[in-house]
Amino acid sequence: MNPRAKLTTAQAARYLGVSQRQMERMRGDGTGPIWFKAGDAINSPCMYEVGDLDVWVRTQKAK
């Protein structure tokens, strides 16, 4: 998969093998992968780049 590909929270959760709720918790407490809002509106989705997810997984293995 292209490391610059963008995934929604649900897609990123499937990619990592965790629940969508777990992704939301990690985002809230700052322990999850890098994410960004796909727009300025309050209801803009949170997005993740595949490369950032892969980096986050590698850092978790090191712990």
JONOR-V541151 format. One record per residue. N is the residue number from 0. RES is the residue in three letters. PHI is phi in radians with two decimals (none if undefined). OMEGA is omega as a letter, one per 40 degrees, with the letter a starting at -180 (none if undefined). NEAR is the number of other C-alpha atoms within 10 Angstrom. Layout:
BEGIN
n->N res->RES phi->PHI omega->OMEGA near->NEAR
n->N res->RES phi->PHI omega->OMEGA near->NEAR
END
This chain:
BEGIN
n->0 res->MET phi->none omega->i near->6
n->1 res->ASN phi->-1.05 omega->a near->8
n->2 res->PRO phi->-1.13 omega->i near->11
n->3 res->ARG phi->-1.61 omega->i near->11
n->4 res->ALA phi->-1.08 omega->a near->11
n->5 res->LYS phi->-1.78 omega->i near->19
n->6 res->LEU phi->-2.17 omega->i near->19
n->7 res->THR phi->-1.29 omega->i near->17
n->8 res->THR phi->-1.04 omega->a near->21
n->9 res->ALA phi->-1.09 omega->i near->16
n->10 res->GLN phi->-1.16 omega->i near->15
n->11 res->ALA phi->-1.12 omega->i near->21
n->12 res->ALA phi->-1.08 omega->i near->19
n->13 res->ARG phi->-1.09 omega->i near->14
n->14 res->TYR phi->-1.03 omega->a near->13
n->15 res->LEU phi->-1.54 omega->a near->15
n->16 res->GLY phi->1.36 omega->i near->9
n->17 res->VAL phi->-2.17 omega->i near->12
n->18 res->SER phi->-1.39 omega->i near->15
n->19 res->GLN phi->-1.11 omega->i near->17
n->20 res->ARG phi->-1.09 omega->i near->12
n->21 res->GLN phi->-1.09 omega->i near->13
n->22 res->MET phi->-1.05 omega->a near->19
n->23 res->GLU phi->-1.13 omega->i near->16
n->24 res->ARG phi->-1.10 omega->a near->13
n->25 res->MET phi->-1.11 omega->i near->13
n->26 res->ARG phi->-1.11 omega->a near->16
n->27 res->GLY phi->-1.17 omega->a near->10
n->28 res->ASP phi->-1.70 omega->i near->8
n->29 res->GLY phi->1.38 omega->a near->10
n->30 res->THR phi->-1.77 omega->a near->11
n->31 res->GLY phi->-1.61 omega->i near->17
n->32 res->PRO phi->-1.19 omega->i near->20
n->33 res->ILE phi->-1.07 omega->i near->15
n->34 res->TRP phi->-2.44 omega->i near->17
n->35 res->PHE phi->-2.63 omega->i near->12
n->36 res->LYS phi->-1.54 omega->a near->14
n->37 res->ALA phi->-1.58 omega->i near->14
n->38 res->GLY phi->2.47 omega->a near->10
n->39 res->ASP phi->-1.67 omega->a near->8
n->40 res->ALA phi->-1.19 omega->a near->8
n->41 res->ILE phi->-1.10 omega->a near->7
n->42 res->ASN phi->-1.72 omega->i near->9
n->43 res->SER phi->-1.13 omega->a near->11
n->44 res->PRO phi->-1.25 omega->i near->15
n->45 res->CYS phi->-1.40 omega->a near->17
n->46 res->MET phi->-2.21 omega->i near->19
n->47 res->TYR phi->-2.32 omega->i near->23
n->48 res->GLU phi->-1.61 omega->a near->19
n->49 res->VAL phi->-0.97 omega->i near->20
n->50 res->GLY phi->-1.05 omega->i near->17
n->51 res->ASP phi->-1.18 omega->i near->16
n->52 res->LEU phi->-1.13 omega->i near->21
n->53 res->ASP phi->-1.10 omega->i near->15
n->54 res->VAL phi->-1.09 omega->a near->12
n->55 res->TRP phi->-1.07 omega->i near->16
n->56 res->VAL phi->-1.05 omega->i near->14
n->57 res->ARG phi->-1.06 omega->i near->11
n->58 res->THR phi->-1.19 omega->i near->11
n->59 res->GLN phi->-1.23 omega->i near->10
n->60 res->LYS phi->-1.17 omega->a near->7
n->61 res->ALA phi->-1.30 omega->a near->6
n->62 res->LYS phi->-1.40 omega->none near->5
END
